[in-house]
C-alpha cells in the first residue's frame, strides 16, 4: 500500500498523470480552470467531512479532521487567487494591473508553499488511517491539491 502511495505521489509531482496546456497567467482561461479545479477539490473535501460524521474510529476521525484542516488552509489561498485573478481581468489601467499582478504572484507563491506542505503532511498521515474509503477520499483530496498546484506553476513564468 505504501509503495502504491509513493508511486502515485511521484507521478503526480512529475506531472505524468495529467498533462495539459498551461493557460496564460491572469487570463480568463486561468481563472476558469482554477475555479473548476477548486470545485473538484471542494467536492472531495466535503466528502471527507461527511465521512468524518459517520461511524469511524477515533483515530481515523482525528486524522481525517487534520487532513481536512490542511486542505482548508490551501483552499483559502485559492479563493484569494480567484478573487485577484478575476479583478485583474477587469482592470484597464496599466499601473493598476501591474500592482494586481504583483499581489497575484505573491498569492500564488504562498498557495504553492501551503499546498506542498499540505500534500506532504497528508502523505505522512495516510498510513495511520484504517478506513479504506477515507483513505481513498483523502488521497483524492491530496491529488486535487496537487492538480491545483500544477495550474499555479503558470504564476512562476
Secondary structure, DSSP 8 states (H G I E B T S, - for coil): -HHHHHHHHHHHHHT-S-------TTSHHHHHHHHHHHHHHHHHHHHHHHHHTSS--HHHHHHHHHHHHHHHHHHHHHHHHHHHHHHHHH---HHHHHHHHHHHHHHHHHHHHHHHHHHHHHHHHHTT---HHHHHHHHHHHHHHHHHHHHHGGGG-
